[in-house]
Amino acid sequence: MRKIIVGARVSMDGVMQAPSGPAEDLDQGFKFGGWSRPFQDEDCGEEFDRLFLSEKYDLLLGRKTYEIFARFWPDQVWDDAPNGGIPTVFNAIKKYVVSRSGAVDTSWQGSVLLRDIADVRRLRDEDGPNLLTQGSTELVHALLANDLVDAMAIFTVPVVLGSGKRLFAEDFMQAPRAYKLVRSRVSSSGVMIGRYERDGEIGVQA
């Protein structure tokens, strides 16, 4: 069985929307696109490399994030990165995109369409590399609600955004589940990086 690992950059108030680019989600009225960029330092780079380059995985993405990735990564070439870095990995591995409508162009090499959370559950139960998410807020909410998250790699950036799509949405039910912190680091810019893995049921002190 594979593990599903949620990778997320979040603000201190839990917002994970549009961390990378200023134009992202402007059409949705989100004004702080690219909010995590000023905090990306060497420490964060090392932890991104650990997440994306240290072990085998396939990507598991929601439709919108998949479309952003499919426009950007196929044309990226990092000549100064060992073995081509993240672009080489992303273009070589399988990309699973979850879309209820199926209205998505899966021509990016190695892309596979999944229609619902039942397809994700069947994929998780198969043998193969772990499944790593990035962005994909609605998909992550569905994974949490269906108790399908085995681990989380969370980069908490020292900003408060006030509004936006959150990792743990107040109006979206998450399955109760305990996690244990297995690795942590604070970057020079103040980003708190934690790796959490499933640790059974919620403990209640008698």
Secondary structure, DSSP 8 states (H G I E B T S, - for coil): ---EEEEEEEETT-B-SS-S-TTTTGGGT---TTTTGGG--HHHHHHHHHHHHSS-EEEEEEHHHHHHHHHHGGG---TTSGGGHHHHHHHHS-EEEE-SS------STTEEEE-SHHHHHHHHHSSSSEEEEES-HHHHHHHHHTT---EEEEEEES---SSS-BSS-TTS------EEEEEEEE-TT--EEEEEEE--S-----
